[in-house]
């Protein structure tokens, strides 16, 4: 261990469409929305994360809020780089240092990502002082984060429903045997709610409100065991232009999300149908694991279970399963060298 190693800090990043999480010294130090606010005139980034998120939908023409990641991949280079840089700078333990230390990073990426998109992520990381940058596929990180032993000759199925993509993978022997990545996830659910409110209630609601509705009364099925209370939703009346409030029940949201959830179910079924029979036998015994924020949608586990006739388990703290797994690979980097992409 040379002087250089002593100067190096390890960080694990889950660069998500909706949220970015960073682990440093085994602690989640950053857990913020992946969003930046830019001053249109100077081009400077004025806010990032939670602050920028509060501005969303409320800006005047000199401020623009940008979500630098779309469908799990970098859509706006400059903004994503600034965002990563500002998040890393705000890690409490690194703030105290005089200069930015060299970083050893593991960053997790969607499994359906192209070579070009992969290079984009790596270059962004290298520019924020990443000396050693490794990438890991999201379902893999989720599996490790859930606590599965992925090196065993045993099949496990992961469904990771994030903000931009749903990643479905069957994993065995430290590799992805078959996988599918669909662009139906949290963001699509939010848009489904906006569309439903507009067409059924003549109510125009913003993304932030739709997101709140999804979290408070979102459901994947109309028969829940413990249904949430109805929710008052505020927005603009499309007919009169006045602000208006409408009461909405979880049943309506289940209707609004039905088509998108069907597409996720279809993708799960398709992945199951491509699974080699020996692994199918394993999955029959182990069931399906859900991770990511989307897995918290009420009744989704029950619905997927009914569709597949398999037991479905939700990871504990599903929002952080991926970053936890990413952090674990960093800690045992020699054990996991084989599954990391250099």
N, C-alpha and C positions, 0 to 999 in steps of 0.2 A: 504494500500500500504506500504509494508515493505521496509527495506533497500535493500533487494534482488531485488525487482521490480525496484527500482531506478537504480540499476546496470545493469538491463536487456535492451538490445537493440532489436528492432523488425526489422527483415528483411524478404522480400519476394523474393523467387528465382524461376525463370523460367529456369529450367535446360534443355536446348534444345540440340538436336543432332547437330544443326548448330551454334546456338548462345545461350549464357547464359546471362540472364538479371537479375539484382538485384535492388530491390527498398529498400531504407532506408530513413526514414523521408519523405515519399510521393514523393521522387525524384528517377528517374532512375539513379543510381550511377554507375552501371556497365552494359555495353552493348557490349559484346565482343564475337568473335568467340570461340566456344567450342573446343579449340585445345591447346595442350601443346607440347613443344619440349624438348626432354630428351637427355642428354649426355650419349651415350652408354657405355662409359668406367666407369664413376663414378656413373651412374644411377641417377644423379641429374637432376632436372627440370631446364632448362636454361631460357625458355621463356614460356609465357602463353598468350592466347588471340591474340590480333592484331599482336604483335611481332612474335609469333609462326606462325601465319597465313601467314606472309610474307615469312617465311622460307619454306612453304609447296611446295614440288616438286623441291626444290633447295638445298637440303641438301647433305653433303658428308657422308661417312659411320659412322662417330662418332656421328652424330646427327640424331635423329629419331623424326619425327613429329607424334603425336598420336592424334586421335580423340577419347576421352575416352567414348563417347556415340555413340551407334549404334542403329538405329531404335527406338530412344526415350528412350532406357534403358542403364544402365551402362554396358559397355563391359570390361572396364579396371578399376578395383577398385582403384588401387594405384594412377593411373594418374588422375582419376576423383576427388579423395579426395584432392590431391595436388592442383588441379585446383581450386576447391571450396575454399580451404584454402587461396590460393594466391589472388583470387578475393576478398574474404572477407577482407583480410589484406589490400588490396589496396582501400577500401572504405574510402574516404577522412576523414569523421567524426570519423571513428574508428582508423585511423592512429595516431591521436593526443593522444590517450589514452595510458597510461603506460602499461596496460595489456589488453588482449582481454576480453571484457565484455561477460557475459553470453548472449546467443542469443535466442530469441523466433522466430521461423521460420515457414513460410508456404512455402512448396515446391510443385510445380505442376508436376504431373506425367501423362503419357498417360493412357487412359481408358482401354487399352487392356493388362495392365501390370500384371504380376503374383505376388503372395504373396512374393515369394523369392526376386524378383526384387524390390518390395516395401521395403522390409527389408533392402536391399542393400542401397537404397537411404537414409533411416532413419539412418542407422548406420554411413554412411559417414557424415551426418549432425551432429550426436551426437559427432563424433570425432573432429569436428571443433567447439566444445563448444556450440552446440545446446542443451539448457536445456529443452525447450519445442519445440517439432517438430511436425508440422501438415502437412498432405499431402492433396492435392486437385486434382481432376481429371481435365485434361486439357480443355475439352469442357466446363466444368462448369466454370472454371476460365475465359475462353474466353467470355462466355455469360455475366458474371458479368462485365468484362472489356469493352464489347460492350455497356453496360448500360441497359441490359434487366433486368426486375424484375423477377428473377427466382423463387421466392417463390409463385408467383401467380398460380392459377389452370388453367394455360394457356400454350399451347404447343409452344415451340420455337425450331427451328432446326438450329444447328450450324455445319459448316464444317470448321475444323481448319487444314490447310495444312502447316505442318512444314517442317523440314529438313528430318527427318527420317520416320515420320508417318503422315497419314491423319486421323484425328479423326472426326467421324461424329456422332452427338448425337441429340436426341430429348429430351428436358428437360422440366419438369413441376413439380410444387410443390417442388422445391429445390432438385430434384433428376433426375437421368438419366433414362428415360423410355426405350429407346432402343438405342443401339449404335453399331458402327462398327469401327474397327481400321484397316486400311490397310497400308502396308509398301511401299506405292507408294507416294512419296512426293519430296521435293526439290532435294534431293541427286539423286534420280532415274532420275529426269529431266536432271540433270547435266550429268549423265552417258549416257543418251539417246543422248545427244548432242555430247559427245566424240565418241560414236559409229557411229553416223551419219557422222561426219567429217571424220572418218577413212574409212568408207565404200563408201561414195559418193565422197569424195575429196582426198582420199589417204593422208589425213593430220592427223598427230598424235598430239593432243593437250592435255595439262594437265588440271587437275581439276580446277585450278584457272582461266585459260583462258575460259574453258567451262562455268564456273559460270558467268564470265563477259558477255559472249555471251547471256546467259539466261536472265540476268538482262537488257542488252542493247536492244536486239532484240527478246527476247523470246515472243512467242504468242501461244494461244490455238486454234486459228482459222485463216484461210487464208483470211477472209474478215474483216479487221479491219477498223474502221472509220478514225482513224488518224495513219497510219502505220509509224513505225520508219524507219530511213534511213538504207541502207545496212551497214554492218560492216566489216572492214578488220580484218581477224582472222589469227594470226601467230602461226606457229607450225613447226613440222618437216615433210618433205616430206617422205612418206614411201617407195617410189621407189628409190629416189636418195640419201636419207639420209641428204639432205641439208635443212637448214631452208627455210620456204616458207610462202607466204602470200596468202590468198584466200578471195575474197569478198563473203559475205553470206547475204541472205535476210531473213526477218522475216518469209516469206512463207516456206522456207526450215526448219526453226526451228519448225514451226507449224506442218510440216510433221513428223519431228523427234520425237515430243512429243505426237503425236496423240494417239498411243496405250496406253501410260501410263494415259493420260487424260481420255480415254475411261474407263479404270479400275476404276478411281475415280468416273466417272459418274455412272458406274454400282453399285458401293458401295452406292452412294447416293440413287439410285433407290431402292436398296435392303432395305436400312434403311426406306425409305418411305413406302415400302410395308409391313414392320413389325410394322408400327405405328398404335396404336389403333385409330378407326375412329373419336372419339371426338377430338383427338389431330390433326388428319389429317385436320379436319375442321378448327382448329386454324391456322395451317401452311398454309392453302390455303389463309388465310387472312393476315398473317404476312410475309410469304415468308421465304427465306433461308438466313442466315447470314454467310458470309465468313470471316475467320480470318487467321492469320499466314502469313509468307512471301510468300508462294506459291499462295496466293489469289491475289497477285499483278501481276501475269502473265496476259499480255494483252489479253482481250477478253474471259477470263475464266468465268467471271460472266455471260456474254452473252451466252456462250456455255452451261453452266449448266442451265441457265434460259430456253433455247430452249429445252433442254432435258426433264426438269421437268414441263414445262409450269407454273413455279412459278416465282414471282419476286425474284431477288437475290441482296443482298446488301453487299458491302464490308465494313468491320469495318474501322473507321478512324484510321490511324496509325496501320495497321493490325499486324505489327511485334511486337508491344508492348501491344496488347489487352490482351494477356494471363497474362503477368506480372502485368499489371494494375489491372486486376481482382484479381490476387493473393494478390496484395497489399491491395485492398479494403476489402478482407475477414479478413486481419490482423487487419485493422482499426476497423472493426465492428465484432470482433471475437465472441462476444456473440450472435449476430444475426445469424452468419453463422456456429456456433458450430456444428449444425446438419449435415452439408454437408462436414465438414472436417474429415479426417481420422486420428485418433490419433495413 
